[in-house]
Amino acid sequence: MSREFSMDRRAYLATLGTGAAASLAGCSGFLGGSDAIVPGTAPGFQPFEFREGGELVGFDIDLTEAVFAETDYELAEWETFEFDSLIQALTNDRIDFIAAAMTINDDRDETIDFSDPYYSANQSVVVRDDGSFSPSELGDLSGHPIGAQSGTTGEGVIQTELIETGELEESNYNSYDNYVLAVEDLQNGNIDAVVIDEPVGETFASQRPVEVAFVYETGEQYGFGMRTEDDDLTTAVNEGLAAVRQGGTYGELTSEWFGN
């Protein structure tokens, strides 16, 4: 990907955001001030959110900035957490907004509100690229130590499709704080497979001695997360997301981060 493009984009978004902030009026109170939204994310999920040279970057980061540039809110500094702590951070008022490739599902929707979907994905199974293990379906993972990040759809697939059906002993499942640790354990031979969102699995495969063995279709959709009482913010985010799509910025960002 072109980092020059990304930095140009970020400068452009900052200009838009300054203009939006100048027109703020009557917004409800948030953690960053009467009108400043504190966003939260979980780095280590490239290309959605990760650190590059100490800077927080990724598709979710750029898309969030683009969306808020279309609203009468401004963004405060990003706060980072482990993925499975984000919803608690939101409901405990430590952040105002979640941008973390979070799948919209009924369990989460009982606790927080989601924006309209902004990305569709499936799960993938990642293995070492040395040919030592070549599964082609979930059932092939039976009897093998496998892993996923805590609180993710990948973990949910393992629980519902393998452990609860008796195809995988619970002792063969390893839960990790983030997928970087899971893939490192895979590389070191401590586990034989990782169940992970397909775009992230493909990114790991392009950078490390691992490969995507197969894709498990879940048809999940990602959304931004907000508190249930922040209806005005949810409406503004949905309107901003629609404007970003219609204006072409969404297409530019997907081309930059995913090459499509």
Summary of the structure (lengths in Angstrom):
residues: 260
radius of gyration: 18.9
end to end distance: 11.3
largest distance: 60.5
contacts: 883
relative contact order: 0.18
helix: 42%
strand: 24%
